[in-house]
Amino acid sequence: MDQKEELVIFIILISVVLMILIGGVIAFLYQYRKRRITHIAEITVLDEQHKQALLTAQIDIQKETMMEIGKELHDNVGQKVTLASIYLQQIPYKHEENPALSSQITEVNVMLNELLTELRHLSKSLVEQENLTGDFYKILKTEFTKIENLTHLKINFKNEYKKIDLWTLKERNAIFRILQEFIQNSLKHGKAKSLDIVISEEGKNAIIKAKDDGIGFDKEQVTMGIGITNLKRRALDIGGTFSIDSTPGIGTNIEVMIPPKGIEI
């Protein structure tokens, strides 16, 4: 074997060694990148599980707190209002000679009875927390059917949002409460007979629209009360937006927009 052949063999061996080294480096980098991606994914999952655990614990604490408040309203405040109402009912018999005073006492008694009814509803809603896990469309539909059976209100509910079951428990609770409070306002203040609720998707955002056929109100002349403030706060708490519009004699409608954050997986 001459020097030329030895040189060719040497070059071939060097090339093979270099190819093996390069292949090893590429394989190492590929495995490293793969493991790094897996590690990041595991960290992300753990982080989401941690956040969900914290959220669940927070919701449990809130439920327990609301239940305690509900019990306190029912057992303490409600009892005192009941006693005050009973006492007022006895006063008119002592002041029959003063019709004006008797009339005022009767009006106060009516207000106390209304307050007592509201307290009972509030304490009941705080103590009996709804189970919002599972098929959220069916949960909402069941709630609306229950309201229809107990009142004269007709609720037309339509869902066009395919990701409705991806809402977190916090988002479900906020949406449930917003619609529940709007329906109560439509019955109590709006004197509505029917109400339309549609959940749809615009872009990547979820849109919840609710409209009643009640008496409405003039936004320029009516100050937004605590009820409207609560609706807006609930929407903001889940990163959404809230708007309300009303026309006297036509009705009131609200719109809640929820971004995909916290909804899409």
C-alpha positions as CSV (number, residue, x, y, z in Angstrom):
1,M,0.0,0.0,0.0
2,D,1.6,3.2,-1.1
3,Q,1.4,6.6,0.6
4,K,-1.4,7.8,-1.6
5,E,-3.7,5.0,-0.6
6,E,-2.8,5.4,3.0
7,L,-3.7,9.1,2.8
8,V,-7.1,8.3,1.2
9,I,-7.8,5.8,3.9
10,F,-6.8,8.3,6.6
11,I,-9.0,11.0,5.1
12,I,-11.9,8.5,5.0
13,L,-11.4,7.5,8.6
14,I,-11.2,11.1,9.7
15,S,-14.4,11.9,7.7
16,V,-16.2,9.0,9.3
17,V,-15.1,10.0,12.8
18,L,-16.2,13.6,12.1
19,M,-19.5,12.4,10.8
20,I,-20.0,10.3,13.9
21,L,-19.1,13.3,16.2
22,I,-21.4,15.6,14.3
23,G,-24.2,13.0,14.4
24,G,-23.6,12.6,18.1
25,V,-23.7,16.3,18.7
26,I,-26.9,16.6,16.6
27,A,-28.5,13.7,18.5
28,F,-27.5,15.2,21.8
29,L,-28.9,18.7,20.9
30,Y,-32.1,17.0,19.7
31,Q,-32.5,15.0,22.9
32,Y,-31.7,18.1,25.0
33,R,-34.3,20.2,23.1
34,K,-36.8,17.5,23.5
35,R,-36.2,17.1,27.2
36,R,-36.3,20.9,27.6
37,I,-39.6,21.1,25.9
38,T,-41.0,18.3,28.0
39,H,-39.6,20.0,31.2
40,I,-41.2,23.3,30.3
41,A,-44.5,21.5,29.5
42,E,-44.4,19.8,32.9
43,I,-43.6,23.1,34.7
44,T,-46.5,24.7,32.8
45,V,-48.9,21.9,33.9
46,L,-47.7,22.0,37.5
47,D,-48.1,25.8,37.4
48,E,-51.7,25.5,36.1
49,Q,-52.5,22.8,38.6
50,H,-51.1,25.0,41.4
51,K,-53.2,28.0,40.2
52,Q,-56.3,25.8,39.9
53,A,-55.7,24.5,43.4
54,L,-55.3,28.0,44.8
55,L,-58.5,29.1,42.9
56,T,-60.4,26.1,44.2
57,A,-59.3,26.9,47.8
58,Q,-60.2,30.5,47.4
59,I,-63.7,29.6,46.0
60,D,-64.2,27.2,48.9
61,I,-63.3,29.9,51.4
62,Q,-65.6,32.3,49.7
63,K,-68.4,29.7,49.8
64,E,-67.9,29.1,53.5
65,T,-67.8,32.8,54.2
66,M,-71.0,33.4,52.2
67,M,-72.7,30.5,54.0
68,E,-71.8,32.0,57.4
69,I,-73.1,35.4,56.2
70,G,-76.3,33.8,55.0
71,K,-76.8,32.0,58.3
72,E,-76.2,35.2,60.2
73,L,-78.7,37.1,58.1
74,H,-81.3,34.4,58.6
75,D,-80.8,33.7,62.3
76,N,-79.9,37.1,63.6
77,V,-80.9,40.0,61.2
78,G,-84.0,38.2,59.9
79,Q,-85.2,37.4,63.5
80,K,-84.9,41.0,64.5
81,V,-86.7,42.3,61.5
82,T,-89.5,39.8,62.2
83,L,-89.8,41.0,65.8
84,A,-89.9,44.6,64.6
85,S,-92.6,43.8,62.1
86,I,-94.7,42.0,64.7
87,Y,-94.3,44.9,67.1
88,L,-95.4,47.4,64.4
89,Q,-98.5,45.4,63.6
90,Q,-99.6,45.9,67.2
91,I,-99.1,49.6,67.3
92,P,-102.0,50.7,65.0
93,Y,-104.5,49.3,67.6
94,K,-103.1,51.8,70.1
95,H,-103.3,54.8,67.7
96,E,-106.7,54.4,66.0
97,E,-107.5,57.9,66.9
98,N,-104.6,59.1,64.7
99,P,-105.2,57.8,61.2
100,A,-102.1,59.5,59.7
101,L,-99.8,57.8,62.2
102,S,-101.5,54.5,61.7
103,S,-101.0,54.9,57.9
104,Q,-97.3,55.6,58.3
105,I,-96.9,52.6,60.6
106,T,-98.6,50.4,58.1
107,E,-96.3,51.7,55.3
108,V,-93.2,51.0,57.5
109,N,-94.5,47.5,58.3
110,V,-94.9,46.8,54.5
111,M,-91.3,47.9,53.9
112,L,-90.1,45.7,56.8
113,N,-92.0,42.7,55.3
114,E,-90.4,43.4,51.9
115,L,-87.0,43.7,53.6
116,L,-87.6,40.4,55.4
117,T,-88.5,38.7,52.1
118,E,-85.3,40.0,50.5
119,L,-83.2,38.9,53.4
120,R,-84.7,35.4,53.2
121,H,-83.9,35.2,49.5
122,L,-80.4,36.5,50.0
123,S,-79.7,34.2,52.9
124,K,-81.0,31.3,51.0
125,S,-78.9,32.1,47.9
126,L,-75.8,32.5,50.1
127,V,-76.3,29.2,52.0
128,E,-77.4,27.1,49.1
129,Q,-74.5,27.4,46.7
130,E,-75.2,26.0,43.2
131,N,-73.1,23.2,41.8
132,L,-71.7,24.7,38.7
133,T,-69.5,21.8,37.5
134,G,-70.5,19.6,34.6
135,D,-72.5,20.6,31.5
136,F,-72.8,24.4,32.0
137,Y,-75.4,24.8,29.3
138,K,-77.7,22.3,31.1
139,I,-77.0,24.1,34.4
140,L,-78.1,27.4,33.0
141,K,-81.1,25.9,31.2
142,T,-82.2,24.2,34.4
143,E,-81.9,27.5,36.3
144,F,-83.9,29.4,33.7
145,T,-86.6,26.7,33.6
146,K,-86.9,26.9,37.4
147,I,-87.4,30.6,37.2
148,E,-90.0,30.2,34.5
149,N,-92.0,27.8,36.6
150,L,-91.9,30.1,39.6
151,T,-92.7,33.3,37.8
152,H,-94.6,34.7,34.8
153,L,-91.3,35.4,32.9
154,K,-90.6,33.6,29.7
155,I,-86.8,33.0,29.1
156,N,-85.6,32.2,25.6
157,F,-82.0,30.8,26.0
158,K,-79.7,30.0,23.1
159,N,-76.1,28.9,23.2
160,E,-73.8,29.2,20.1
161,Y,-70.5,29.1,22.0
162,K,-68.9,25.7,21.5
163,K,-66.3,26.3,24.3
164,I,-68.8,26.9,27.0
165,D,-67.7,23.9,29.1
166,L,-64.1,25.2,29.0
167,W,-65.0,28.1,31.4
168,T,-63.3,27.9,34.7
169,L,-65.3,27.6,37.9
170,K,-64.7,31.3,38.7
171,E,-65.9,32.3,35.2
172,R,-69.0,30.0,35.5
173,N,-69.9,31.5,38.9
174,A,-69.5,35.1,37.6
175,I,-71.6,34.4,34.5
176,F,-74.3,32.5,36.5
177,R,-74.6,35.4,39.0
178,I,-74.7,38.1,36.3
179,L,-77.5,36.4,34.5
180,Q,-79.3,35.6,37.7
181,E,-79.2,39.2,39.0
182,F,-80.2,40.6,35.6
183,I,-83.2,38.3,35.6
184,Q,-84.2,39.3,39.1
185,N,-83.9,43.0,38.2
186,S,-86.0,42.5,35.0
187,L,-88.7,40.9,37.2
188,K,-88.6,43.3,40.1
189,H,-87.9,46.6,38.5
190,G,-88.4,46.1,34.8
191,K,-91.8,44.3,35.1
192,A,-90.6,42.2,32.1
193,K,-92.7,39.4,30.6
194,S,-90.0,37.8,28.4
195,L,-86.2,37.8,28.3
196,D,-83.8,36.7,25.6
197,I,-80.3,35.3,26.5
198,V,-77.7,34.4,23.8
199,I,-74.2,33.2,24.3
200,S,-72.1,33.4,21.2
201,E,-68.5,33.9,19.9
202,E,-67.1,37.0,18.2
203,G,-63.5,36.5,17.1
204,K,-62.0,34.6,20.1
205,N,-64.2,36.3,22.6
206,A,-67.3,34.9,24.3
207,I,-70.3,37.2,24.2
208,I,-73.2,37.0,26.6
209,K,-76.2,39.1,25.7
210,A,-79.4,39.4,27.7
211,K,-82.4,41.6,26.8
212,D,-85.8,42.0,28.5
213,D,-89.1,43.6,27.3
214,G,-89.6,45.5,30.5
215,I,-90.4,49.2,31.2
216,G,-86.7,50.2,30.8
217,F,-85.3,53.4,32.2
218,D,-83.5,56.6,31.1
219,K,-79.8,56.2,31.6
220,E,-79.4,60.0,31.7
221,Q,-81.8,60.4,34.6
222,V,-81.2,57.2,36.6
223,T,-78.1,56.7,38.7
224,M,-76.6,53.3,38.4
225,G,-77.3,51.5,41.7
226,I,-75.4,48.8,43.6
227,G,-77.0,46.1,41.5
228,I,-75.5,47.4,38.2
229,T,-72.2,48.0,40.0
230,N,-72.2,44.4,41.1
231,L,-72.8,43.1,37.6
232,K,-69.9,45.2,36.2
233,R,-67.6,44.1,39.1
234,R,-68.3,40.4,38.4
235,A,-67.4,40.8,34.7
236,L,-64.2,42.7,35.6
237,D,-63.2,40.0,38.1
238,I,-62.9,37.5,35.3
239,G,-61.1,39.9,32.9
240,G,-64.2,40.8,30.9
241,T,-66.2,43.9,30.1
242,F,-69.8,44.8,30.9
243,S,-72.2,47.2,29.2
244,I,-75.8,48.1,29.8
245,D,-78.3,49.9,27.6
246,S,-82.0,50.7,28.3
247,T,-84.8,52.5,26.6
248,P,-88.0,53.6,28.4
249,G,-91.0,51.6,27.3
250,I,-88.8,49.1,25.3
251,G,-86.6,47.3,27.7
252,T,-83.1,46.8,29.0
253,N,-80.2,44.8,27.7
254,I,-76.7,43.9,28.9
255,E,-73.6,42.6,27.1
256,V,-70.7,40.8,28.8
257,M,-67.5,40.1,26.8
258,I,-65.1,37.5,28.1
259,P,-61.6,37.2,26.4
260,P,-60.1,33.8,25.6
261,K,-57.6,34.1,28.5
262,G,-58.6,31.4,31.0
263,I,-61.0,29.8,28.5
264,E,-58.9,28.3,25.8
265,I,-56.6,25.4,26.6
